[in-house]
């Protein structure tokens, strides 16, 4: 008898306002969620926990409850903890974090050994990265930003550059807490 193929349901986060640490800017609700543990990361990133390689994935969820389309093409996101600030690393650049391995200059092995694959080169990192450029009224968008850091308590995502579609007016910045409020 053939075993049934296990099909994993697509990842769908909850609405932004359902997370304990969310922020509202007018009619826009934002939530930021860190992913640190194996249980959180491995099902999403092909069995890899990027934290083991110095990369913190943070999920950003945007819910537009207003009447305006929002433009996200100039949105800037940084991870901040006190004076510490980290820019996100684009998903396609994650494999270069580990860099190339040095050649083995020792005695030659009689049997060629298979090369280890770079764990940050998984397709899941790119397909789960935040990529929305617009957010229509009543719509939601989500995706991951990748930061080369360990999580620090009381960190925030600092977000700027979101604009109204018709007027081009920039929304006020958002400071979205990553940890649950104490």
N, C-alpha and C positions, 0 to 999 in steps of 0.2 A: 504494500500500500504506500502511495506517495504521501509525504508529509505536506500539509497545506503551507503555502508560502505565507510568511507573516508580513502583512502590509501595515506599515506604521502610519497612523493618522497624521495629517499635516499639523505642524505646530501653530496653535492659535492662542495667543495670550488673552487674558481677561481685559475688559475695558479699563482704561487708565485710572478712572476714579475708584475702581474696586481695590487698588493697591493701597496699603496704608500710607506709603510715602509718595504722594502725588502732588501736583501743583496745577493751578488753574491760572491762565492768562486770558482774561475775557472769556470767550466761548470755547477756548482751546484747553483741553485737559491733557496733561503730560504725566507720564510715570517712567521711572528709571529703575530697573531691576538688575542687580548683579548676579552673575552665575559663577559660583566658586566650587561647589562640591562635585564629586564624580557623578552622583545621582542627578544633578541638575545639568551637567555639561555633556556627559558621554552619550546620552540618547540623541542629543541635538547635533553633535559635532563628530559623528562617525567613530564613536568609541574613544575619543580623545578628550582629555581635560586640559584646555589651553593654559590654565593657571600653573600647571606643572612645567610650563615652558615660558613663564613670565608674562603671560597675556591674560588680562581680565576682560571677559566679554560682558558688556552692559547692554541690556535690552531697553530700547526707547520705544514707548507707545504714545502715539498722538491721536486724540479723538477730537475732530472738529465738530462742535455742536452749534456753530454759528451759521450765518447766512452767506458768508463770504468764502470763496475759494482761497486757499492759502498757498503761497509759493514757498517751496522748501529748497530751491536750487542754490540759494546763498546761505543756507543754514550752517552755522558753525557750532560744534559741540566740543567741549573740553571737560576733562575729569579734574575736579579741584578738591583738595583737602588742605585747608589752611592756606599757606603760601605755595603749596605744592600744586603744580598744574601740568597735565599731560594731554597732548594732542592725540587724537585717535590715529591708529595705524590702518591704512586701507587694507581690506581683506586680501587683495592680490599681492600685497607686500609681506604678509605674515610668514611665508616660507623663508624669506631672506633673514628673518630674525635669528634663526638658528645658524645660518651661514653654511658654507661648504665645509665638509669634513676634511681634515688634513690627510694627505696620502700616507698610507702605511709604508714606512721605509724599512721595516723589519724583513726577516727572511720570508720568501715567497711561500704561500700556502700551496700545497699540492693540488687542492681542489678550490676553484674560485668560490668565494663566499658571496651569497646574495647581498646586494646593497640594501641598507636600511632606508626605508622611505621616510621622508620628512613628515612628521605627524601634523604639522601646520599647513601642509599642502592639500588637505582634504577639501573637496568641492563644497562641502557643507558650510565652510566659513564664508565663501563668496555668496552662496545662494541665500544665506540667512542674514547677510549684512544689510544695513539700512540703505535703501536705494530710491525712496520716493522723492519726486521732484515737485509734485503738487499734491494738495489735499483738498478734495472737493467738499462742499458743505455736507454735513451729516456722515462723512466717511472717516475711516480710521486707517492708520499706517503704523507699521512696526518693523523693527529690524535691529541688528546688533551693531554696536561700535566696539572696537577692540583697542584696549589700552595696554601699553607695555608697563605694567605696574602691578603691585600687590594691592589688594583693597585696603583702604585706610578708613577707620571709623569716622563717621560724620562727613563723609565725602558727598559732593554734589555733582550733578551734570549741569554745566553752565551752557545755556543755549541762547544764541542770538541769530539774527538774520532771517527770521520768518517774516514774510511780508503778505499783506492783503493783495489779492489778485487784481482787483479793479484799480485801486488807488496807488498801489505800490508802497503804501505806508508800512514801515517796519513795526511789528508788534514789540511790546516791551520785552526785555530779556526774561528768561526763566531760570531759576535756580531750583532744580529738581533734586530733592534728597534721595540718596540711594539706600540708606538704612531706614528701617522703621523708626518713627519718632519715639522718643523715650517717654 
